Amino acid sequence: MLLSPQAERNWESLCSVLEDVLEDQSHRQLFALELGSGTGQHVIRFAQKMPFVTWQPSDIEEASRERNPEWGLPDIDVLRQHAYGNGLRLERMVEMEDYYKCLIFRKL
């Protein structure tokens, strides 16, 4: 099993953001897609803390990343356009530690 020390360090701050976003939603069954799940440590913690959400982890294939390390979506505007084209809108962007961002999209 792969473990990321960074994921262990920042899962609580991510959970805090998500709990704030989902504060009044525990009466509903929700679905959430996590992009860039890596080891899966975050999504496991999210599922434990927010059992009313069905979590779907995802990540770019390692073979694809090895072929072209620049693959991914470092430009948030590009990600926002892709999301909008698929029926989602950027609701919130939260600056996290180590230059990471937590982006919250909602279905239109």
Buried (B, 14 or more C-beta within 10 A) or exposed (E): EEEBEEBEEBBEBBBEBBBEBBEEEEEEEEEBEBBEBBBBBBBBBBBEBBEEBEBEBEBBEEEEEEEEEEEEBEEEEEBBEEBEEEEBEBEEEBEEEEEEEBBBBEEE
